[in-house]
Amino acid sequence: MGHPNLFQSFYIISSLSASVFCFLLGIFVFLNGPRDAIKKSFSIVTVLIGIWTSFPFISSLIFNLPMLNLQIVRLLYAAASFVPCVYFIFTIHAIGLDKQPGSRRIVNASYALSGFFFLFSF
């Protein structure tokens, strides 16, 4: 594969900056209201997206170890399988549907579906 060219370097740096920004934003929002369900769910979404966007950067660090690279990629994308579920939960909290009857059942079904996709990441 060799060393990254200029375009790949830009992609790698963009990945690093996006993931660091997501981590910092998630931590900042969480620390400003750890008991608030909206802030907590937003923080989880942001950190999961940060993990997901770190793929090009982490992959570039271990490009000459293909088996380890594959396992790391699978782990990063396994975290990404929960992004839709947690974003859905954030949306439910943001628009106030979390107190509605049956919303807990829908949330549990969403977790189950994400868990199903998580299992197929490996």
Secondary structure as GFF3:
##gff-version 3
##sequence-region A 1 122
A	DSSP	alpha_helix	6	31	.	.	.	ID=ss1
A	DSSP	alpha_helix	37	53	.	.	.	ID=ss2
A	DSSP	alpha_helix	55	61	.	.	.	ID=ss3
A	DSSP	alpha_helix	66	80	.	.	.	ID=ss4
A	DSSP	alpha_helix	83	94	.	.	.	ID=ss5
A	DSSP	three_ten_helix	97	99	.	.	.	ID=ss6
A	DSSP	alpha_helix	103	119	.	.	.	ID=ss7
###
